[in-house]
Amino acid sequence: MERVFFLLGALSSCLGVAAGAFGAHALKTRLSADMLATFEVGVRYQMYHAFGLIAVAWVLTKWPSSLATLSGWCFLIGTVLFSGSLYLLTLSGVRWLGAITPLGGVAFLVGWLCLGIGVWKAN
């Protein structure tokens, strides 16, 4: 699983950089300041949790646990729900997509708690 989470973290980082560049260049003149800021929040949280996935990969090499593995899946799900919903909301204008965003936030919180508890309880 270490390689899987490291690869997912690297891929998510790459996509986050691409999304950030897309927002800064292609969307700057097409979105309102509020919508551009919303898009940037999606990019920021994607990058935080891409690095979180890489941290999970490292943790699994040092303190393997099912909770650490669960944290990686929570980070991945959180990125899709949180950042993905913000990207779709800003690009499509469909406002109800914002209702999905907090589910991603909860997945992020659960992921960080699982990672911390998993490391704390590891032998």
N, CA, C and O atoms as CSV, one atom per row, in Angstrom:
chain,resi,resn,atom,element,x,y,z
A,1,MET,N,N,0.818,-1.202,0.000
A,1,MET,CA,C,0.000,0.000,0.000
A,1,MET,C,C,0.862,1.266,0.000
A,1,MET,O,O,0.425,2.323,-0.456
A,2,GLU,N,N,2.084,1.149,0.514
A,2,GLU,CA,C,2.938,2.333,0.561
A,2,GLU,C,C,3.129,2.927,-0.831
A,2,GLU,O,O,3.019,4.137,-1.028
A,3,ARG,N,N,3.416,2.048,-1.792
A,3,ARG,CA,C,3.639,2.525,-3.158
A,3,ARG,C,C,2.365,3.107,-3.763
A,3,ARG,O,O,2.409,4.100,-4.490
A,4,VAL,N,N,1.245,2.486,-3.459
A,4,VAL,CA,C,-0.035,2.970,-3.990
A,4,VAL,C,C,-0.297,4.392,-3.488
A,4,VAL,O,O,-0.614,5.283,-4.276
A,5,PHE,N,N,-0.164,4.601,-2.181
A,5,PHE,CA,C,-0.435,5.933,-1.635
A,5,PHE,C,C,0.610,6.949,-2.081
A,5,PHE,O,O,0.283,8.113,-2.312
A,6,PHE,N,N,1.859,6.520,-2.202
A,6,PHE,CA,C,2.879,7.449,-2.695
A,6,PHE,C,C,2.557,7.852,-4.130
A,6,PHE,O,O,2.614,9.032,-4.474
A,7,LEU,N,N,2.218,6.873,-4.965
A,7,LEU,CA,C,1.874,7.160,-6.353
A,7,LEU,C,C,0.640,8.062,-6.438
A,7,LEU,O,O,0.626,9.018,-7.213
A,8,LEU,N,N,-0.390,7.765,-5.649
A,8,LEU,CA,C,-1.592,8.605,-5.644
A,8,LEU,C,C,-1.268,10.027,-5.179
A,8,LEU,O,O,-1.804,10.998,-5.714
A,9,GLY,N,N,-0.390,10.143,-4.183
A,9,GLY,CA,C,0.019,11.467,-3.704
A,9,GLY,C,C,0.776,12.235,-4.767
A,9,GLY,O,O,0.541,13.428,-4.959
A,10,ALA,N,N,1.688,11.561,-5.464
A,10,ALA,CA,C,2.447,12.221,-6.529
A,10,ALA,C,C,1.529,12.629,-7.675
A,10,ALA,O,O,1.653,13.732,-8.207
A,11,LEU,N,N,0.612,11.749,-8.055
A,11,LEU,CA,C,-0.335,12.062,-9.122
A,11,LEU,C,C,-1.255,13.215,-8.731
A,11,LEU,O,O,-1.513,14.112,-9.534
A,12,SER,N,N,-1.747,13.186,-7.491
A,12,SER,CA,C,-2.609,14.265,-7.020
A,12,SER,C,C,-1.855,15.592,-6.968
A,12,SER,O,O,-2.422,16.639,-7.277
A,13,SER,N,N,-0.584,15.553,-6.579
A,13,SER,CA,C,0.238,16.770,-6.583
A,13,SER,C,C,0.386,17.321,-7.995
A,13,SER,O,O,0.262,18.525,-8.216
A,14,CYS,N,N,0.648,16.444,-8.935
A,14,CYS,CA,C,0.791,16.847,-10.332
A,14,CYS,C,C,-0.501,17.484,-10.832
A,14,CYS,O,O,-0.478,18.544,-11.457
A,15,LEU,N,N,-1.627,16.831,-10.552
A,15,LEU,CA,C,-2.917,17.374,-10.975
A,15,LEU,C,C,-3.237,18.685,-10.265
A,15,LEU,O,O,-3.852,19.578,-10.848
A,16,GLY,N,N,-2.818,18.799,-8.998
A,16,GLY,CA,C,-3.030,20.034,-8.251
A,16,GLY,C,C,-2.255,21.200,-8.845
A,16,GLY,O,O,-2.773,22.312,-8.948
A,17,VAL,N,N,-1.018,20.943,-9.235
A,17,VAL,CA,C,-0.218,21.989,-9.881
A,17,VAL,C,C,-0.862,22.382,-11.211
A,17,VAL,O,O,-0.949,23.565,-11.539
A,18,ALA,N,N,-1.311,21.386,-11.970
A,18,ALA,CA,C,-1.967,21.676,-13.254
A,18,ALA,C,C,-3.251,22.475,-13.037
A,18,ALA,O,O,-3.523,23.427,-13.769
A,19,ALA,N,N,-4.038,22.093,-12.037
A,19,ALA,CA,C,-5.280,22.816,-11.738
A,19,ALA,C,C,-4.978,24.242,-11.299
A,19,ALA,O,O,-5.678,25.176,-11.692
A,20,GLY,N,N,-3.945,24.413,-10.490
A,20,GLY,CA,C,-3.557,25.758,-10.056
A,20,GLY,C,C,-3.147,26.635,-11.221
A,20,GLY,O,O,-3.537,27.801,-11.296
A,21,ALA,N,N,-2.365,26.081,-12.127
A,21,ALA,CA,C,-1.950,26.841,-13.307
A,21,ALA,C,C,-3.148,27.161,-14.193
A,21,ALA,O,O,-3.256,28.266,-14.725
A,22,PHE,N,N,-4.044,26.192,-14.350
A,22,PHE,CA,C,-5.263,26.404,-15.138
A,22,PHE,C,C,-6.095,27.528,-14.538
A,22,PHE,O,O,-6.593,28.395,-15.255
A,23,GLY,N,N,-6.240,27.508,-13.217
A,23,GLY,CA,C,-7.006,28.552,-12.545
A,23,GLY,C,C,-6.365,29.919,-12.696
A,23,GLY,O,O,-7.042,30.911,-12.963
A,24,ALA,N,N,-5.055,29.958,-12.524
A,24,ALA,CA,C,-4.339,31.238,-12.568
A,24,ALA,C,C,-4.290,31.840,-13.965
A,24,ALA,O,O,-4.252,33.061,-14.117
A,25,HIS,N,N,-4.291,30.993,-14.980
A,25,HIS,CA,C,-4.132,31.507,-16.338
A,25,HIS,C,C,-5.428,31.464,-17.152
A,25,HIS,O,O,-5.860,32.484,-17.687
A,26,ALA,N,N,-6.033,30.309,-17.244
A,26,ALA,CA,C,-7.208,30.165,-18.119
A,26,ALA,C,C,-8.496,30.684,-17.477
A,26,ALA,O,O,-9.389,31.165,-18.175
A,27,LEU,N,N,-8.592,30.588,-16.158
A,27,LEU,CA,C,-9.844,30.965,-15.507
A,27,LEU,C,C,-9.858,32.380,-14.955
A,27,LEU,O,O,-10.916,32.908,-14.614
A,28,LYS,N,N,-8.707,32.985,-14.868
A,28,LYS,CA,C,-8.601,34.308,-14.228
A,28,LYS,C,C,-9.549,35.333,-14.856
A,28,LYS,O,O,-10.130,36.154,-14.147
A,29,THR,N,N,-9.701,35.289,-16.144
A,29,THR,CA,C,-10.567,36.257,-16.821
A,29,THR,C,C,-11.988,35.724,-17.037
A,29,THR,O,O,-12.872,36.470,-17.459
A,30,ARG,N,N,-12.204,34.456,-16.755
A,30,ARG,CA,C,-13.515,33.853,-17.011
A,30,ARG,C,C,-14.383,33.707,-15.769
A,30,ARG,O,O,-15.603,33.579,-15.881
A,31,LEU,N,N,-13.778,33.725,-14.597
A,31,LEU,CA,C,-14.528,33.543,-13.356
A,31,LEU,C,C,-14.536,34.831,-12.544
A,31,LEU,O,O,-13.624,35.651,-12.642
A,32,SER,N,N,-15.575,34.992,-11.749
A,32,SER,CA,C,-15.592,36.117,-10.813
A,32,SER,C,C,-14.505,35.898,-9.765
A,32,SER,O,O,-13.994,34.787,-9.623
A,33,ALA,N,N,-14.159,36.927,-9.050
A,33,ALA,CA,C,-13.136,36.811,-7.999
A,33,ALA,C,C,-13.546,35.787,-6.954
A,33,ALA,O,O,-12.707,35.027,-6.470
A,34,ASP,N,N,-14.842,35.755,-6.597
A,34,ASP,CA,C,-15.325,34.783,-5.609
A,34,ASP,C,C,-15.177,33.358,-6.110
A,34,ASP,O,O,-14.717,32.484,-5.376
A,35,MET,N,N,-15.565,33.117,-7.358
A,35,MET,CA,C,-15.476,31.767,-7.913
A,35,MET,C,C,-14.025,31.336,-8.097
A,35,MET,O,O,-13.688,30.170,-7.893
A,36,LEU,N,N,-13.170,32.278,-8.483
A,36,LEU,CA,C,-11.746,31.954,-8.620
A,36,LEU,C,C,-11.164,31.605,-7.252
A,36,LEU,O,O,-10.359,30.681,-7.143
A,37,ALA,N,N,-11.556,32.323,-6.221
A,37,ALA,CA,C,-11.092,32.014,-4.860
A,37,ALA,C,C,-11.581,30.626,-4.437
A,37,ALA,O,O,-10.847,29.881,-3.788
A,38,THR,N,N,-12.798,30.284,-4.795
A,38,THR,CA,C,-13.336,28.953,-4.478
A,38,THR,C,C,-12.532,27.877,-5.187
A,38,THR,O,O,-12.199,26.855,-4.586
A,39,PHE,N,N,-12.218,28.093,-6.450
A,39,PHE,CA,C,-11.396,27.148,-7.205
A,39,PHE,C,C,-10.044,26.974,-6.526
A,39,PHE,O,O,-9.546,25.855,-6.396
A,40,GLU,N,N,-9.454,28.081,-6.095
A,40,GLU,CA,C,-8.145,28.041,-5.445
A,40,GLU,C,C,-8.186,27.289,-4.112
A,40,GLU,O,O,-7.205,26.642,-3.743
A,41,VAL,N,N,-9.293,27.363,-3.392
A,41,VAL,CA,C,-9.436,26.569,-2.160
A,41,VAL,C,C,-9.389,25.083,-2.509
A,41,VAL,O,O,-8.756,24.300,-1.801
A,42,GLY,N,N,-10.046,24.696,-3.582
A,42,GLY,CA,C,-9.996,23.306,-4.023
A,42,GLY,C,C,-8.574,22.861,-4.325
A,42,GLY,O,O,-8.161,21.768,-3.938
A,43,VAL,N,N,-7.828,23.712,-5.018
A,43,VAL,CA,C,-6.431,23.400,-5.345
A,43,VAL,C,C,-5.606,23.278,-4.067
A,43,VAL,O,O,-4.814,22.347,-3.918
A,44,ARG,N,N,-5.796,24.219,-3.152
A,44,ARG,CA,C,-5.009,24.227,-1.915
A,44,ARG,C,C,-5.223,22.942,-1.116
A,44,ARG,O,O,-4.264,22.309,-0.673
A,45,TYR,N,N,-6.484,22.566,-0.937
A,45,TYR,CA,C,-6.774,21.363,-0.165
A,45,TYR,C,C,-6.356,20.101,-0.896
A,45,TYR,O,O,-5.991,19.113,-0.258
A,46,GLN,N,N,-6.402,20.114,-2.220
A,46,GLN,CA,C,-5.893,18.968,-2.966
A,46,GLN,C,C,-4.402,18.811,-2.710
A,46,GLN,O,O,-3.919,17.698,-2.500
A,47,MET,N,N,-3.668,19.925,-2.727
A,47,MET,CA,C,-2.225,19.849,-2.498
A,47,MET,C,C,-1.901,19.407,-1.075
A,47,MET,O,O,-1.017,18.576,-0.870
A,48,TYR,N,N,-2.615,19.961,-0.085
A,48,TYR,CA,C,-2.370,19.533,1.298
A,48,TYR,C,C,-2.519,18.017,1.421
A,48,TYR,O,O,-1.698,17.345,2.046
A,49,HIS,N,N,-3.563,17.504,0.823
A,49,HIS,CA,C,-3.867,16.086,1.021
A,49,HIS,C,C,-3.094,15.182,0.069
A,49,HIS,O,O,-2.990,13.978,0.306
A,50,ALA,N,N,-2.552,15.751,-1.010
A,50,ALA,CA,C,-1.596,15.001,-1.829
A,50,ALA,C,C,-0.345,14.736,-0.989
A,50,ALA,O,O,0.192,13.628,-0.986
A,51,PHE,N,N,0.107,15.766,-0.280
A,51,PHE,CA,C,1.250,15.571,0.618
A,51,PHE,C,C,0.875,14.656,1.778
A,51,PHE,O,O,1.707,13.894,2.270
A,52,GLY,N,N,-0.385,14.735,2.212
A,52,GLY,CA,C,-0.870,13.809,3.233
A,52,GLY,C,C,-0.780,12.364,2.765
A,52,GLY,O,O,-0.413,11.484,3.544
A,53,LEU,N,N,-1.110,12.110,1.514
A,53,LEU,CA,C,-1.002,10.750,0.971
A,53,LEU,C,C,0.451,10.279,0.966
A,53,LEU,O,O,0.729,9.116,1.258
A,54,ILE,N,N,1.361,11.164,0.641
A,54,ILE,CA,C,2.779,10.810,0.668
A,54,ILE,C,C,3.214,10.535,2.107
A,54,ILE,O,O,4.015,9.633,2.354
A,55,ALA,N,N,2.685,11.311,3.054
A,55,ALA,CA,C,2.975,11.057,4.471
A,55,ALA,C,C,2.425,9.700,4.896
A,55,ALA,O,O,3.077,8.974,5.647
A,56,VAL,N,N,1.235,9.355,4.423
A,56,VAL,CA,C,0.658,8.044,4.737
A,56,VAL,C,C,1.575,6.941,4.217
A,56,VAL,O,O,1.814,5.954,4.914
A,57,ALA,N,N,2.089,7.100,3.003
A,57,ALA,CA,C,3.005,6.100,2.448
A,57,ALA,C,C,4.216,5.923,3.364
A,57,ALA,O,O,4.643,4.798,3.625
A,58,TRP,N,N,4.762,7.030,3.846
A,58,TRP,CA,C,5.912,6.952,4.744
A,58,TRP,C,C,5.531,6.301,6.076
A,58,TRP,O,O,6.257,5.446,6.583
A,59,VAL,N,N,4.400,6.705,6.633
A,59,VAL,CA,C,3.939,6.133,7.903
A,59,VAL,C,C,3.780,4.627,7.785
A,59,VAL,O,O,4.128,3.888,8.706
A,60,LEU,N,N,3.256,4.172,6.659
A,60,LEU,CA,C,3.053,2.729,6.487
A,60,LEU,C,C,4.362,1.952,6.448
A,60,LEU,O,O,4.375,0.759,6.751
A,61,THR,N,N,5.466,2.603,6.081
A,61,THR,CA,C,6.759,1.914,6.106
A,61,THR,C,C,7.330,1.852,7.515
A,61,THR,O,O,8.114,0.956,7.828
A,62,LYS,N,N,6.945,2.793,8.363
A,62,LYS,CA,C,7.501,2.888,9.715
A,62,LYS,C,C,6.572,2.318,10.775
A,62,LYS,O,O,7.021,1.602,11.670
A,63,TRP,N,N,5.280,2.625,10.685
A,63,TRP,CA,C,4.285,2.181,11.661
A,63,TRP,C,C,3.042,1.664,10.943
A,63,TRP,O,O,1.987,2.293,11.018
A,64,PRO,N,N,3.144,0.549,10.261
A,64,PRO,CA,C,1.998,0.059,9.487
A,64,PRO,C,C,0.793,-0.236,10.388
A,64,PRO,O,O,0.925,-0.820,11.464
A,65,SER,N,N,-0.378,0.184,9.916
A,65,SER,CA,C,-1.608,-0.112,10.640
A,65,SER,C,C,-2.793,0.043,9.696
A,65,SER,O,O,-2.717,0.740,8.684
A,66,SER,N,N,-3.874,-0.613,10.045
A,66,SER,CA,C,-5.082,-0.482,9.227
A,66,SER,C,C,-5.644,0.939,9.311
A,66,SER,O,O,-6.261,1.419,8.360
A,67,LEU,N,N,-5.435,1.606,10.434
A,67,LEU,CA,C,-5.907,2.992,10.558
A,67,LEU,C,C,-5.128,3.930,9.639
A,67,LEU,O,O,-5.702,4.848,9.053
A,68,ALA,N,N,-3.832,3.699,9.515
A,68,ALA,CA,C,-3.041,4.518,8.593
A,68,ALA,C,C,-3.496,4.276,7.156
A,68,ALA,O,O,-3.589,5.214,6.364
A,69,THR,N,N,-3.775,3.028,6.823
A,69,THR,CA,C,-4.291,2.725,5.492
A,69,THR,C,C,-5.640,3.400,5.270
A,69,THR,O,O,-5.882,3.976,4.209
A,70,LEU,N,N,-6.507,3.330,6.258
A,70,LEU,CA,C,-7.808,3.988,6.158
A,70,LEU,C,C,-7.646,5.489,5.963
A,70,LEU,O,O,-8.416,6.105,5.226
A,71,SER,N,N,-6.657,6.079,6.615
A,71,SER,CA,C,-6.449,7.523,6.464
A,71,SER,C,C,-6.123,7.866,5.012
A,71,SER,O,O,-6.591,8.882,4.497
A,72,GLY,N,N,-5.335,7.039,4.356
A,72,GLY,CA,C,-5.018,7.288,2.949
A,72,GLY,C,C,-6.254,7.270,2.075
A,72,GLY,O,O,-6.420,8.122,1.202
A,73,TRP,N,N,-7.121,6.299,2.310
A,73,TRP,CA,C,-8.357,6.228,1.526
A,73,TRP,C,C,-9.258,7.421,1.842
A,73,TRP,O,O,-9.930,7.946,0.954
A,74,CYS,N,N,-9.272,7.846,3.093
A,74,CYS,CA,C,-10.066,9.033,3.459
A,74,CYS,C,C,-9.536,10.280,2.759
A,74,CYS,O,O,-10.320,11.112,2.304
A,75,PHE,N,N,-8.210,10.420,2.667
A,75,PHE,CA,C,-7.629,11.565,1.970
A,75,PHE,C,C,-8.006,11.549,0.490
A,75,PHE,O,O,-8.310,12.589,-0.094
A,76,LEU,N,N,-7.982,10.368,-0.102
A,76,LEU,CA,C,-8.333,10.257,-1.510
A,76,LEU,C,C,-9.808,10.587,-1.736
A,76,LEU,O,O,-10.144,11.359,-2.633
A,77,ILE,N,N,-10.677,10.007,-0.929
A,77,ILE,CA,C,-12.117,10.277,-1.031
A,77,ILE,C,C,-12.394,11.755,-0.749
A,77,ILE,O,O,-13.191,12.393,-1.437
A,78,GLY,N,N,-11.727,12.281,0.264
A,78,GLY,CA,C,-11.906,13.691,0.597
A,78,GLY,C,C,-11.508,14.607,-0.546
A,78,GLY,O,O,-12.184,15.600,-0.812
A,79,THR,N,N,-10.423,14.281,-1.218
A,79,THR,CA,C,-9.980,15.094,-2.347
A,79,THR,C,C,-11.005,15.084,-3.472
A,79,THR,O,O,-11.318,16.126,-4.047
A,80,VAL,N,N,-11.522,13.910,-3.780
A,80,VAL,CA,C,-12.525,13.808,-4.841
A,80,VAL,C,C,-13.776,14.600,-4.471
A,80,VAL,O,O,-14.304,15.360,-5.283
A,81,LEU,N,N,-14.245,14.413,-3.234
A,81,LEU,CA,C,-15.480,15.085,-2.821
A,81,LEU,C,C,-15.288,16.581,-2.585
A,81,LEU,O,O,-16.083,17.389,-3.066
A,82,PHE,N,N,-14.249,16.953,-1.856
A,82,PHE,CA,C,-14.040,18.355,-1.498
A,82,PHE,C,C,-13.553,19.156,-2.712
A,82,PHE,O,O,-14.245,20.048,-3.203
A,83,SER,N,N,-12.362,18.821,-3.177
A,83,SER,CA,C,-11.796,19.588,-4.289
A,83,SER,C,C,-12.601,19.384,-5.562
A,83,SER,O,O,-12.864,20.333,-6.301
A,84,GLY,N,N,-12.991,18.140,-5.814
A,84,GLY,CA,C,-13.766,17.859,-7.023
A,84,GLY,C,C,-15.061,18.646,-7.078
A,84,GLY,O,O,-15.420,19.182,-8.127
A,85,SER,N,N,-15.770,18.719,-5.951
A,85,SER,CA,C,-17.029,19.468,-5.943
A,85,SER,C,C,-16.790,20.960,-6.150
A,85,SER,O,O,-17.585,21.630,-6.810
A,86,LEU,N,N,-15.708,21.480,-5.593
A,86,LEU,CA,C,-15.399,22.899,-5.793
A,86,LEU,C,C,-15.007,23.182,-7.242
A,86,LEU,O,O,-15.397,24.206,-7.802
A,87,TYR,N,N,-14.239,22.279,-7.847
A,87,TYR,CA,C,-13.880,22.453,-9.250
A,87,TYR,C,C,-15.140,22.450,-10.123
A,87,TYR,O,O,-15.329,23.324,-10.970
A,88,LEU,N,N,-15.982,21.462,-9.899
A,88,LEU,CA,C,-17.206,21.362,-10.703
A,88,LEU,C,C,-18.137,22.545,-10.474
A,88,LEU,O,O,-18.739,23.062,-11.415
A,89,LEU,N,N,-18.250,22.967,-9.230
A,89,LEU,CA,C,-19.103,24.115,-8.916
A,89,LEU,C,C,-18.641,25.360,-9.671
A,89,LEU,O,O,-19.452,26.061,-10.278
A,90,THR,N,N,-17.343,25.631,-9.631
A,90,THR,CA,C,-16.843,26.847,-10.269
A,90,THR,C,C,-16.895,26.757,-11.786
A,90,THR,O,O,-17.142,27.761,-12.454
A,91,LEU,N,N,-16.667,25.577,-12.340
A,91,LEU,CA,C,-16.657,25.445,-13.793
A,91,LEU,C,C,-18.050,25.339,-14.393
A,91,LEU,O,O,-18.274,25.763,-15.527
A,92,SER,N,N,-18.990,24.774,-13.637
A,92,SER,CA,C,-20.335,24.561,-14.174
A,92,SER,C,C,-21.353,25.594,-13.690
A,92,SER,O,O,-22.357,25.843,-14.357
A,93,GLY,N,N,-21.091,26.188,-12.536
A,93,GLY,CA,C,-22.051,27.117,-11.958
A,93,GLY,C,C,-23.202,26.428,-11.239
A,93,GLY,O,O,-24.118,27.099,-10.763
A,94,VAL,N,N,-23.172,25.115,-11.151
A,94,VAL,CA,C,-24.228,24.359,-10.473
A,94,VAL,C,C,-23.989,24.466,-8.966
A,94,VAL,O,O,-23.094,23.817,-8.425
A,95,ARG,N,N,-24.787,25.281,-8.303
A,95,ARG,CA,C,-24.556,25.640,-6.896
A,95,ARG,C,C,-24.760,24.477,-5.928
A,95,ARG,O,O,-24.086,24.428,-4.899
A,96,TRP,N,N,-25.665,23.538,-6.218
A,96,TRP,CA,C,-25.928,22.455,-5.268
A,96,TRP,C,C,-24.702,21.571,-5.055
A,96,TRP,O,O,-24.640,20.827,-4.077
A,97,LEU,N,N,-23.724,21.645,-5.962
A,97,LEU,CA,C,-22.497,20.858,-5.773
A,97,LEU,C,C,-21.763,21.271,-4.496
A,97,LEU,O,O,-20.996,20.491,-3.931
A,98,GLY,N,N,-22.005,22.507,-4.050
A,98,GLY,CA,C,-21.398,22.959,-2.798
A,98,GLY,C,C,-21.856,22.154,-1.596
A,98,GLY,O,O,-21.181,22.139,-0.567
A,99,ALA,N,N,-22.999,21.481,-1.713
A,99,ALA,CA,C,-23.491,20.651,-0.616
A,99,ALA,C,C,-22.651,19.388,-0.432
A,99,ALA,O,O,-22.693,18.770,0.632
A,100,ILE,N,N,-21.900,19.004,-1.441
A,100,ILE,CA,C,-21.042,17.812,-1.365
A,100,ILE,C,C,-19.732,18.127,-0.651
A,100,ILE,O,O,-19.135,17.258,-0.016
A,101,THR,N,N,-19.298,19.362,-0.760
A,101,THR,CA,C,-17.990,19.774,-0.241
A,101,THR,C,C,-17.773,19.403,1.229
A,101,THR,O,O,-16.703,18.889,1.555
A,102,PRO,N,N,-18.730,19.636,2.131
A,102,PRO,CA,C,-18.503,19.276,3.532
A,102,PRO,C,C,-18.270,17.779,3.761
A,102,PRO,O,O,-17.590,17.397,4.713
A,103,LEU,N,N,-18.827,16.940,2.900
A,103,LEU,CA,C,-18.567,15.495,3.030
A,103,LEU,C,C,-17.087,15.208,2.812
A,103,LEU,O,O,-16.499,14.369,3.495
A,104,GLY,N,N,-16.497,15.902,1.865
A,104,GLY,CA,C,-15.054,15.771,1.655
A,104,GLY,C,C,-14.270,16.287,2.843
A,104,GLY,O,O,-13.253,15.708,3.224
A,105,GLY,N,N,-14.746,17.382,3.429
A,105,GLY,CA,C,-14.089,17.913,4.625
A,105,GLY,C,C,-14.125,16.934,5.779
A,105,GLY,O,O,-13.146,16.798,6.514
A,106,VAL,N,N,-15.247,16.252,5.943
A,106,VAL,CA,C,-15.361,15.232,6.995
A,106,VAL,C,C,-14.389,14.089,6.713
A,106,VAL,O,O,-13.747,13.576,7.630
A,107,ALA,N,N,-14.282,13.691,5.450
A,107,ALA,CA,C,-13.333,12.620,5.099
A,107,ALA,C,C,-11.902,13.041,5.433
A,107,ALA,O,O,-11.113,12.230,5.918
A,108,PHE,N,N,-11.565,14.311,5.175
A,108,PHE,CA,C,-10.235,14.801,5.540
A,108,PHE,C,C,-10.016,14.716,7.049
A,108,PHE,O,O,-8.970,14.251,7.502
A,109,LEU,N,N,-10.996,15.161,7.823
A,109,LEU,CA,C,-10.872,15.125,9.285
A,109,LEU,C,C,-10.706,13.697,9.790
A,109,LEU,O,O,-9.844,13.422,10.624
A,110,VAL,N,N,-11.531,12.794,9.284
A,110,VAL,CA,C,-11.435,11.391,9.683
A,110,VAL,C,C,-10.065,10.839,9.302
A,110,VAL,O,O,-9.453,10.093,10.067
A,111,GLY,N,N,-9.591,11.208,8.122
A,111,GLY,CA,C,-8.275,10.741,7.683
A,111,GLY,C,C,-7.157,11.182,8.611
A,111,GLY,O,O,-6.288,10.384,8.960
A,112,TRP,N,N,-7.172,12.440,9.010
A,112,TRP,CA,C,-6.118,12.921,9.920
A,112,TRP,C,C,-6.225,12.260,11.289
A,112,TRP,O,O,-5.208,11.920,11.894
A,113,LEU,N,N,-7.442,12.076,11.779
A,113,LEU,CA,C,-7.603,11.386,13.063
A,113,LEU,C,C,-7.119,9.942,12.976
A,113,LEU,O,O,-6.425,9.463,13.873
A,114,CYS,N,N,-7.478,9.254,11.910
A,114,CYS,CA,C,-7.029,7.868,11.742
A,114,CYS,C,C,-5.510,7.788,11.645
A,114,CYS,O,O,-4.895,6.878,12.201
A,115,LEU,N,N,-4.914,8.730,10.945
A,115,LEU,CA,C,-3.457,8.709,10.819
A,115,LEU,C,C,-2.797,8.904,12.178
A,115,LEU,O,O,-1.882,8.167,12.545
A,116,GLY,N,N,-3.265,9.893,12.915
A,116,GLY,CA,C,-2.683,10.142,14.236
A,116,GLY,C,C,-2.875,8.991,15.192
A,116,GLY,O,O,-1.936,8.576,15.871
A,117,ILE,N,N,-4.094,8.469,15.250
A,117,ILE,CA,C,-4.378,7.345,16.158
A,117,ILE,C,C,-3.609,6.099,15.713
A,117,ILE,O,O,-3.086,5.356,16.543
A,118,GLY,N,N,-3.545,5.880,14.402
A,118,GLY,CA,C,-2.815,4.713,13.902
A,118,GLY,C,C,-1.340,4.744,14.288
A,118,GLY,O,O,-0.770,3.721,14.666
A,119,VAL,N,N,-0.729,5.916,14.193
A,119,VAL,CA,C,0.680,6.038,14.582
A,119,VAL,C,C,0.817,5.885,16.092
A,119,VAL,O,O,1.733,5.214,16.568
A,120,TRP,N,N,-0.076,6.497,16.837
A,120,TRP,CA,C,-0.027,6.429,18.305
A,120,TRP,C,C,-0.127,4.982,18.798
A,120,TRP,O,O,0.584,4.594,19.724
A,121,LYS,N,N,-1.001,4.188,18.188
A,121,LYS,CA,C,-1.246,2.827,18.640
A,121,LYS,C,C,-0.269,1.799,18.051
A,121,LYS,O,O,-0.235,0.655,18.505
A,122,ALA,N,N,0.524,2.194,17.048
A,122,ALA,CA,C,1.434,1.250,16.378
A,122,ALA,C,C,2.509,0.778,17.354
A,122,ALA,O,O,2.916,1.484,18.277
A,123,ASN,N,N,2.933,-0.421,17.104
A,123,ASN,CA,C,3.986,-1.008,17.972
A,123,ASN,C,C,5.341,-0.501,17.595
A,123,ASN,O,O,6.336,-0.883,18.211
